[in-house]
Structure formats: C-alpha cells, structure tokens
C-alpha cells in the first residue's frame, strides 16, 4: 500500500514536470478512445438496423387467377416442409386489393383500376432470414409451384428482400474495415505519445534512478511510478471519452431518434455500459503497454 502511494505521488510529479507532453498524451488517448467509442455505438446501431431488416425478410409467391384451391394447398404444404420456414399463409386477390387500398394515400386510384389486377399470393415467413435464398430456390424448382405461378418463369413470381440485406451487409463490412484501420492508427498514435511522455519522465529522473540503483532498489520499485503515470494518462483520457459519449447519449441520441423514427437506432444503457467498460480497459492497456515499451527502451533495469 505504501509503495502504491509512492508510485502515485511520483506519477503526479511526472505530470508537473512534463505538463505539455502529458496533456498531449491525455488528449490523444481521449480522442482515440472517443472515436473508438463512437464506432462501437455506430456498430451496435447498424447491427440493430440489420436485424430489423432481416426480420422483415419474407418470400411472396404470386399465383395465377385460375389456380385451384387444391393446387395452392399442395404448394403450401410443400413450403411448410422446408427448412427455415416459420409460417405460410395465403392472400386472396380481394385481400390484396384491400391491403393496397389501405396502404394507398389516394383511394381514387383503386377505384379507377376498373377491376382487380392484383394476383393472389402465398406468403412465407422465415425462422432464419439467412436461408431466404435456399428456400426461394426450392420453391422456384418445385413443379407444383410452376403450375400455378403467376408468370411463365417461376422465378419472376417470387419476390423477396435478400438483395437489400446483402447490400446492407456489404456496406457495413466496408465501414467495419475502415473503422478497424482507423482504430489501429489511433491506438498507434496514442502509444507514441505515451512512449514520449514516459521517456521524458525517465530522463528527468535519471539521477534519482541512478541513486535508487546504488541503494539496491528493485526493478519493480523503479518501474512502478512510470507504469502508474501511463495508467493515469489512460484512465483520465478514457473518463473524458466516456463523459463525451454519455453527453451524446443523453442529448444528441434522443433528438436523432425523434428525427429518424423509422430506424431502430435506440440503444439500452447496458449497451453503453459495455462500451464504457471496453474503453476503460482498452485505455488502461494502451497506457501500460506504452509505458512498458518506453521503459524497455530507455530504462535499463
């Protein structure tokens, strides 16, 4: 306990000796962790959006008007037996027209159609949206469905949103790669700043370190203040980053949610708590690693 108090006191003195470099180190860690935190928040938001889009992925199989009830039931039975299918339902032409009427902002358009051009359809809900392509392929290859498909080519009678999900995944993958590259760069810059700060602290205390060696001080006792100083830089930077993200959570995020009500961007406090813990641990690791690298190079103990 006495050693920890000594390490803490010496690290504070190191702050005072190299104030400008110390502030540069703390600000660099703060900005690095703040940007990393924003990427983590963004990643969770994008994950929510992807899951929301995936939950809406379904297959609609349009059938021709003269399809018999027996043929439709045969196709429904076949689809129910496929892996990845959760529920199968049937929408008649009349129900399709009524749904279109309810969704249309101009009811007069429906009245001017002069009939009902909408086909009946078999609606397929999936238990696993990732299997949508496999399920669609099996329906398309079904001879039973080919007989009642609304179009000559069965694939033209199938509509599903897999392409939307694939494009979304493609965009998120690019963003993920960019984010990882930026995080690596920011961590490297933070390590360089801590390395320089600890190097200056070692140079400022070189006479004191030499005396400690002469009186038999252990390597751990000599290294302790520098490790503590690097850890303090990181903790202060992490707390500043967490504080800024918390301000965004309380003030900016609610406004964003009210403006983009159609997107599921709401995150619970537990998600932010996890991010804060990650930032704190990451900052501590950066501080300790940066200090250790500096001591290994400049402190021969």
C-alpha positions as CSV (number, residue, x, y, z in Angstrom):
1,X,0.0,0.0,0.0
2,X,2.9,2.3,0.9
3,X,4.5,1.5,-2.5
4,X,1.3,2.4,-4.4
5,X,1.1,5.7,-2.6
6,X,4.7,6.4,-3.5
7,X,4.1,5.4,-7.2
8,X,1.0,7.7,-7.3
9,X,2.9,10.6,-5.8
10,X,5.8,10.2,-8.2
11,X,3.5,9.9,-11.2
12,X,1.8,13.2,-10.2
13,X,5.2,14.8,-10.1
14,X,5.9,13.4,-13.6
15,X,2.7,15.2,-14.7
16,X,4.0,18.5,-13.4
17,X,7.5,18.1,-14.9
18,X,6.2,17.5,-18.4
19,X,2.9,19.2,-18.4
20,X,2.6,20.0,-22.1
21,X,3.6,16.4,-23.1
22,X,1.3,14.9,-20.5
23,X,-1.6,17.0,-21.8
24,X,-0.8,15.9,-25.3
25,X,-0.8,12.3,-24.3
26,X,-4.1,12.6,-22.4
27,X,-5.8,14.4,-25.2
28,X,-4.5,11.9,-27.8
29,X,-5.8,9.0,-25.7
30,X,-9.1,10.8,-25.1
31,X,-9.7,11.5,-28.8
32,X,-8.6,7.9,-29.8
33,X,-11.0,6.3,-27.3
34,X,-13.8,8.8,-28.0
35,X,-13.6,7.9,-31.7
36,X,-13.4,4.2,-30.9
37,X,-16.4,4.6,-28.7
38,X,-18.4,6.3,-31.5
39,X,-17.5,3.4,-33.8
40,X,-18.7,0.9,-31.2
41,X,-22.0,2.8,-30.8
42,X,-22.4,3.0,-34.6
43,X,-21.7,-0.7,-34.9
44,X,-24.4,-1.5,-32.4
45,X,-26.9,0.8,-34.2
46,X,-26.1,-0.7,-37.6
47,X,-26.5,-4.2,-36.1
48,X,-29.9,-3.2,-34.8
49,X,-30.9,-1.9,-38.3
50,X,-29.6,-5.1,-40.0
51,X,-31.6,-7.3,-37.6
52,X,-34.7,-5.2,-38.2
53,X,-34.3,-5.5,-42.0
54,X,-33.6,-9.2,-41.6
55,X,-36.8,-9.7,-39.5
56,X,-38.8,-8.2,-42.4
57,X,-37.3,-10.6,-45.0
58,X,-40.0,-12.8,-46.3
59,X,-41.0,-14.5,-49.6
60,X,-44.1,-13.7,-51.6
61,X,-45.0,-16.3,-54.2
62,X,-47.7,-14.9,-56.7
63,X,-50.1,-17.4,-58.1
64,X,-52.3,-17.1,-61.2
65,X,-56.0,-16.5,-61.0
66,X,-57.2,-19.9,-62.2
67,X,-55.1,-21.9,-59.7
68,X,-57.4,-24.3,-57.8
69,X,-57.6,-24.5,-54.0
70,X,-56.1,-28.0,-54.1
71,X,-53.1,-26.8,-56.1
72,X,-52.5,-23.9,-53.8
73,X,-52.7,-26.1,-50.7
74,X,-50.3,-28.6,-52.3
75,X,-47.7,-25.8,-52.7
76,X,-48.3,-24.5,-49.2
77,X,-47.8,-28.0,-47.7
78,X,-44.5,-28.3,-49.7
79,X,-43.3,-25.0,-48.4
80,X,-44.2,-25.7,-44.8
81,X,-41.9,-28.7,-45.0
82,X,-38.8,-26.7,-46.0
83,X,-36.0,-25.9,-43.5
84,X,-36.0,-22.3,-42.4
85,X,-39.8,-21.7,-42.9
86,X,-41.7,-20.4,-39.9
87,X,-45.2,-19.7,-41.2
88,X,-47.1,-20.0,-44.5
89,X,-50.2,-18.0,-45.3
90,X,-52.4,-17.2,-48.3
91,X,-53.6,-13.8,-49.5
92,X,-56.6,-13.8,-51.9
93,X,-57.0,-11.3,-54.8
94,X,-59.6,-9.5,-52.8
95,X,-57.4,-9.3,-49.7
96,X,-54.5,-8.0,-51.8
97,X,-56.7,-5.2,-53.2
98,X,-58.0,-4.2,-49.8
99,X,-54.4,-4.1,-48.5
100,X,-53.4,-1.9,-51.4
101,X,-56.4,0.3,-50.8
102,X,-55.4,0.8,-47.1
103,X,-51.8,1.5,-48.0
104,X,-52.6,3.9,-50.8
105,X,-52.7,7.6,-50.0
106,X,-55.2,8.2,-52.8
107,X,-58.2,5.8,-52.7
108,X,-59.4,7.2,-56.0
109,X,-56.6,5.3,-57.8
110,X,-58.0,2.0,-56.6
111,X,-61.5,2.9,-57.8
112,X,-60.1,3.8,-61.3
113,X,-58.4,0.4,-61.7
114,X,-61.6,-0.9,-63.3
115,X,-61.2,-4.4,-61.8
116,X,-58.7,-6.2,-59.7
117,X,-55.3,-6.6,-61.4
118,X,-53.5,-7.8,-58.2
119,X,-52.7,-11.6,-58.0
120,X,-53.3,-13.8,-55.1
121,X,-50.1,-14.8,-53.2
122,X,-48.6,-17.3,-50.9
123,X,-46.7,-15.5,-48.1
124,X,-43.7,-17.2,-46.5
125,X,-42.3,-16.1,-43.1
126,X,-38.8,-17.4,-42.3
127,X,-37.3,-18.6,-39.0
128,X,-33.9,-17.9,-40.3
129,X,-33.6,-14.9,-42.8
130,X,-30.2,-16.1,-43.9
131,X,-31.9,-19.1,-45.6
132,X,-34.1,-17.0,-47.8
133,X,-32.2,-17.7,-50.9
134,X,-32.2,-21.5,-50.3
135,X,-36.0,-21.5,-49.6
136,X,-36.7,-19.4,-52.7
137,X,-34.6,-21.7,-54.9
138,X,-36.5,-24.7,-53.7
139,X,-39.9,-23.1,-54.3
140,X,-38.8,-22.0,-57.7
141,X,-37.7,-25.5,-58.6
142,X,-41.0,-27.0,-57.4
143,X,-43.1,-28.5,-60.2
144,X,-46.2,-27.9,-58.1
145,X,-45.5,-24.1,-57.9
146,X,-44.5,-23.9,-61.6
147,X,-48.1,-25.0,-62.4
148,X,-49.7,-22.1,-60.5
149,X,-47.0,-19.4,-60.8
150,X,-48.4,-16.0,-62.0
151,X,-45.5,-15.7,-64.6
152,X,-44.3,-18.2,-67.1
153,X,-40.9,-18.2,-65.4
154,X,-41.5,-19.2,-61.7
155,X,-38.5,-17.0,-60.5
156,X,-40.4,-13.9,-61.8
157,X,-43.3,-14.9,-59.5
158,X,-41.1,-14.8,-56.4
159,X,-40.3,-11.6,-54.5
160,X,-38.0,-11.4,-51.5
161,X,-35.7,-8.8,-49.9
162,X,-32.4,-10.7,-49.7
163,X,-30.7,-8.3,-52.1
164,X,-31.5,-5.4,-49.7
165,X,-29.9,-7.3,-46.8
166,X,-26.8,-8.3,-48.9
167,X,-26.3,-4.7,-49.9
168,X,-26.6,-3.6,-46.3
169,X,-24.1,-6.3,-45.2
170,X,-21.7,-5.1,-47.9
171,X,-21.9,-1.5,-46.8
172,X,-21.4,-2.5,-43.1
173,X,-18.4,-4.7,-44.0
174,X,-16.7,-1.7,-45.7
175,X,-17.4,0.5,-42.7
176,X,-16.1,-2.2,-40.4
177,X,-12.8,-2.4,-42.3
178,X,-12.4,1.4,-42.3
179,X,-13.2,1.5,-38.6
180,X,-10.6,-1.2,-37.8
181,X,-7.9,0.6,-39.8
182,X,-8.7,3.9,-38.1
183,X,-8.7,2.3,-34.6
184,X,-5.3,0.8,-35.2
185,X,-3.9,4.1,-36.4
186,X,-5.4,5.9,-33.3
187,X,-4.0,3.3,-30.9
188,X,-0.6,3.6,-32.5
189,X,-0.6,7.4,-32.2
190,X,-1.7,7.1,-28.5
191,X,1.2,4.6,-27.8
192,X,3.7,7.0,-29.4
193,X,2.5,9.9,-27.2
194,X,2.7,7.8,-24.0
195,X,6.1,6.5,-25.0
196,X,7.4,10.0,-25.5
197,X,5.9,11.2,-22.2
198,X,7.4,8.3,-20.2
199,X,10.7,8.8,-21.9
200,X,10.8,12.5,-20.8
201,X,9.9,11.4,-17.3
202,X,12.7,8.9,-17.3
203,X,15.2,11.5,-18.5
204,X,14.0,14.0,-15.9
205,X,14.6,11.5,-13.1
206,X,17.7,9.8,-14.4
207,X,19.8,11.0,-11.4
208,X,17.2,9.8,-8.9
209,X,17.0,6.4,-10.7
210,X,20.8,6.1,-10.6
211,X,20.8,6.7,-6.8
212,X,17.9,4.1,-6.3
213,X,20.0,1.6,-8.2
214,X,23.0,2.2,-5.9
215,X,21.0,1.7,-2.8
216,X,19.6,-1.6,-4.1
217,X,16.0,-0.6,-5.2
218,X,14.3,-3.4,-7.0
219,X,13.4,-3.1,-10.7
220,X,9.7,-3.2,-9.9
221,X,10.1,-0.3,-7.5
222,X,11.9,1.8,-10.1
223,X,9.4,1.0,-12.8
224,X,6.3,1.4,-10.7
225,X,5.9,5.2,-11.0
226,X,6.2,5.2,-14.7
227,X,3.6,2.4,-15.1
228,X,1.4,4.4,-12.8
229,X,1.9,7.5,-14.8
230,X,1.0,5.8,-18.1
231,X,-2.1,4.2,-16.5
232,X,-3.2,7.6,-15.1
233,X,-2.9,9.2,-18.6
234,X,-5.1,6.4,-20.0
235,X,-7.7,6.5,-17.2
236,X,-8.1,10.2,-17.5
237,X,-8.3,10.0,-21.3
238,X,-10.8,7.2,-21.0
239,X,-13.0,9.0,-18.5
240,X,-13.1,12.1,-20.7
241,X,-14.1,9.9,-23.7
242,X,-16.8,8.2,-21.7
243,X,-18.1,11.5,-20.5
244,X,-18.4,12.9,-24.0
245,X,-20.2,9.7,-25.2
246,X,-22.5,9.9,-22.2
247,X,-23.4,13.6,-23.1
248,X,-24.2,12.4,-26.7
249,X,-26.3,9.6,-25.3
250,X,-28.4,12.0,-23.2
251,X,-28.7,14.9,-25.5
252,X,-27.9,14.1,-29.2
253,X,-29.2,10.5,-29.4
254,X,-32.8,11.3,-28.3
255,X,-33.0,14.0,-30.9
256,X,-31.7,11.7,-33.6
257,X,-34.3,9.0,-32.5
258,X,-37.1,11.6,-32.8
259,X,-36.0,12.6,-36.2
260,X,-35.4,9.1,-37.6
261,X,-38.4,7.2,-36.0
262,X,-38.4,4.8,-38.9
263,X,-35.0,3.4,-37.9
264,X,-34.4,1.2,-34.9
265,X,-31.4,3.2,-33.5
266,X,-32.3,3.1,-29.8
267,X,-29.7,1.5,-27.6
268,X,-30.2,0.5,-24.0
269,X,-28.0,1.7,-21.1
270,X,-26.5,-1.8,-20.8
271,X,-25.1,-1.5,-24.3
272,X,-23.4,1.8,-23.4
273,X,-22.2,0.3,-20.1
274,X,-20.4,-2.4,-22.1
275,X,-18.9,0.2,-24.4
276,X,-17.6,2.2,-21.4
277,X,-16.1,-0.9,-19.9
278,X,-14.3,-1.7,-23.2
279,X,-13.0,1.9,-23.4
280,X,-11.7,1.9,-19.8
281,X,-9.9,-1.5,-20.3
282,X,-8.6,-0.5,-23.7
283,X,-7.3,2.8,-22.3
284,X,-5.6,1.0,-19.4
285,X,-3.9,-1.5,-21.8
286,X,-2.7,1.3,-24.0
287,X,-1.3,3.2,-21.1
288,X,0.5,0.2,-19.6
289,X,1.8,-1.0,-22.9
290,X,3.1,2.4,-23.9
291,X,4.8,2.8,-20.6
292,X,6.3,-0.7,-20.8
293,X,7.7,0.0,-24.3
294,X,9.3,3.2,-23.2
295,X,10.9,1.6,-20.1
296,X,12.2,-1.3,-22.1
297,X,13.9,1.1,-24.5
298,X,15.1,3.9,-22.1
299,X,15.1,2.4,-18.6
300,X,17.7,-0.3,-18.4
301,X,16.6,-2.1,-15.2
